[in-house]
Structure formats: C-alpha cells, structure tokens
Amino acid sequence: MSMGAYAVRDLHVAATDRECVRHVLTKLAPGARRREYRDTRHTVLRDALAAHHRHQALVREFAL
C-alpha cells in the first residue's frame, strides 16, 4: 500500500478532491510541508487522489 493510499484509508468515499487533499496534508509531518519536499509531497497527493478515485469507482460498481 502506497503512502497516499494509506493516508486516505479512513476518508469517506463521498469526499471531494479538495477534502482528500486537506485530509492527506493534515496527516503529513510538519517537516514535509517545506519547499524542498514539494515533489515528494505532490507524489503522495497524486497517489492519494488516485486511490480515492479507485475507491469511489469500486463503490459505484457495487452500488449498481
């Protein structure tokens, strides 16, 4: 499980992308918010959004 997927494991499936990003940013260590970690932070956010979208698609698939 990637760090992004781990960060969104307790996020509600109906959460918006903005809520997902805020949720992940609150879970990051304060030092990870520094400028030199921007690429790493963006990679984690992309992974988290991808995991959240996969989870939403899975729920939609089973809801039909």
C-alpha positions as CSV (number, residue, x, y, z in Angstrom):
1,M,0.0,0.0,0.0
2,S,1.4,3.4,-1.0
3,M,1.7,6.3,1.4
4,G,-1.1,8.1,-0.4
5,A,-3.4,5.1,-0.2
6,Y,-2.6,4.7,3.5
7,A,-3.3,8.3,4.1
8,V,-6.9,8.1,2.6
9,R,-7.8,4.8,4.1
10,D,-10.2,6.4,6.6
11,L,-11.6,9.1,4.3
12,H,-15.3,9.0,3.4
13,V,-16.0,7.8,-0.1
14,A,-18.2,10.8,-0.9
15,A,-15.4,13.3,0.0
16,T,-14.4,15.7,-2.7
17,D,-10.9,16.0,-4.2
18,R,-10.3,19.1,-2.1
19,E,-11.3,17.3,1.1
20,C,-9.0,14.5,0.1
21,V,-6.0,16.8,-0.3
22,R,-6.7,18.5,3.0
23,H,-7.1,15.2,4.7
24,V,-3.7,14.0,3.4
25,L,-1.9,17.3,4.2
26,T,-3.1,17.0,7.8
27,K,-1.5,13.6,8.1
28,L,1.9,14.7,6.7
29,A,4.6,15.5,9.1
30,P,5.1,19.3,9.5
31,G,8.6,19.0,8.1
32,A,7.2,17.5,4.9
33,R,5.5,20.8,4.1
34,R,8.8,22.6,3.4
35,R,9.6,23.7,-0.1
36,E,12.4,21.2,-0.8
37,Y,9.9,18.3,-0.3
38,R,7.4,19.7,-2.9
39,D,8.0,16.8,-5.4
40,T,7.6,14.1,-2.8
41,R,4.5,15.8,-1.4
42,H,2.9,16.1,-4.8
43,T,3.6,12.4,-5.5
44,V,1.9,11.5,-2.2
45,L,-1.1,13.7,-3.1
46,R,-1.3,12.2,-6.6
47,D,-1.2,8.7,-5.1
48,A,-3.8,9.6,-2.6
49,L,-6.2,11.1,-5.2
50,A,-5.8,8.1,-7.4
51,A,-6.5,5.7,-4.5
52,H,-9.6,7.8,-3.5
53,H,-10.9,7.7,-7.1
54,R,-10.3,3.9,-7.3
55,H,-12.3,3.5,-4.1
56,Q,-15.1,5.7,-5.4
57,A,-15.3,3.7,-8.6
58,L,-15.4,0.4,-6.7
59,V,-18.2,1.7,-4.5
60,R,-20.1,2.9,-7.6
61,E,-19.6,-0.5,-9.3
62,F,-21.1,-2.4,-6.4
63,A,-23.9,0.1,-5.9
64,L,-25.4,-0.7,-9.3
